[in-house]
């Protein structure tokens, strides 16, 4: 099997001291070089290491050892473990920045702070590979080289990729609420339009009613005036 036993050197010490296995068999089982196994047997290596019994740990059986002792060409097989350990998830460490690029990080931080103020410090740290203290000093203009800093795109500097920058910007945009801006004229709701039409109709109908009343008044005045002239003509006749 390709898997090596736990604590290979301690296992090799125990096998050399307690079995009649050959150096090649021990080296093959422990995945060590045969010369290193010989050095352990001669006492030149692994001094002070206490041997570990692979039988007690369930890595070998007594029958397997006996097969190996009876046949020098036989290769020991590691017993399958009854406990399956989950594979440890690999954690993504901080971004490595080459030494030749480290002096350009403040310029990249200044560019990110000015062009993408929505980015959090943790996002800038992931993109550029810097510290929160450096980001604060650049933002507050308290950096020791603040007078000569010029904003430079971190993608152009090679500190991060365009995909990483776009990903962080999109994430920050989703987390930060967008202020509502004027987007031009829009249609009024139906309640407003119908209310204004009703008010207009009421106003026009009232105005027409007033016009009708004025006409009626003038007509009445004309009739009164005409009757008065008729009365004067009758008096003149006498």
URUR-V466936 format. One record per residue. N is the residue number from 1. PSI is psi in whole degrees, 0 to 359 (* if undefined). Layout:
# URUR-V466936
n | psi
N | PSI
N | PSI
This chain:
# URUR-V466936
n | psi
1 | 155
2 | 340
3 | 140
4 | 153
5 | 165
6 | 140
7 | 71
8 | 318
9 | 317
10 | 324
11 | 319
12 | 321
13 | 316
14 | 317
15 | 321
16 | 327
17 | 335
18 | 358
19 | 172
20 | 26
21 | 151
22 | 166
23 | 322
24 | 321
25 | 317
26 | 319
27 | 319
28 | 321
29 | 320
30 | 357
31 | 40
32 | 164
33 | 146
34 | 327
35 | 325
36 | 324
37 | 319
38 | 321
39 | 323
40 | 320
41 | 325
42 | 352
43 | 11
44 | 345
45 | 162
46 | 36
47 | 135
48 | 358
49 | 127
50 | 133
51 | 146
52 | 129
53 | 113
54 | 343
55 | 317
56 | 333
57 | 359
58 | 18
59 | 339
60 | 158
61 | 159
62 | 324
63 | 322
64 | 321
65 | 319
66 | 324
67 | 319
68 | 323
69 | 329
70 | 336
71 | 108
72 | 336
73 | 352
74 | 140
75 | 127
76 | 146
77 | 131
78 | 129
79 | 144
80 | 134
81 | 139
82 | 345
83 | 123
84 | 114
85 | 136
86 | 146
87 | 130
88 | 131
89 | 135
90 | 122
91 | 138
92 | 115
93 | 180
94 | 150
95 | 131
96 | 131
97 | 126
98 | 153
99 | 324
100 | 344
101 | 352
102 | 328
103 | 349
104 | 356
105 | 318
106 | 323
107 | 321
108 | 322
109 | 318
110 | 322
111 | 316
112 | 321
113 | 322
114 | 318
115 | 337
116 | 71
117 | 346
118 | 346
119 | 139
120 | 164
121 | 322
122 | 324
123 | 320
124 | 323
125 | 321
126 | 323
127 | 315
128 | 336
129 | 47
130 | 192
131 | 162
132 | 328
133 | 318
134 | 320
135 | 317
136 | 321
137 | 324
138 | 320
139 | 322
140 | 1
141 | 33
142 | 8
143 | 147
144 | 337
145 | 27
146 | 330
147 | 332
148 | 5
149 | 138
150 | 132
151 | 131
152 | 141
153 | 125
154 | 334
155 | 318
156 | 325
157 | 347
158 | 17
159 | 337
160 | 167
161 | 162
162 | 328
163 | 318
164 | 319
165 | 315
166 | 322
167 | 315
168 | 323
169 | 317
170 | 321
171 | 318
172 | 324
173 | 325
174 | 324
175 | 331
176 | 127
177 | 141
178 | 130
179 | 138
180 | 126
181 | 160
182 | 123
183 | 23
184 | 177
185 | 142
186 | 162
187 | 142
188 | 153
189 | 161
190 | 327
191 | 323
192 | 315
193 | 317
194 | 326
195 | 319
196 | 323
197 | 320
198 | 319
199 | 321
200 | 317
201 | 319
202 | 320
203 | 317
204 | 322
205 | 322
206 | 321
207 | 319
208 | 325
209 | 321
210 | 320
211 | 320
212 | 321
213 | 322
214 | 317
215 | 320
216 | 323
217 | 313
218 | 322
219 | 320
220 | 321
221 | 321
222 | 320
223 | 322
224 | 317
225 | 320
226 | 323
227 | 325
228 | 319
229 | 324
230 | 321
231 | 322
232 | 322
233 | 321
234 | 319
235 | 324
236 | 333
237 | 328
238 | *
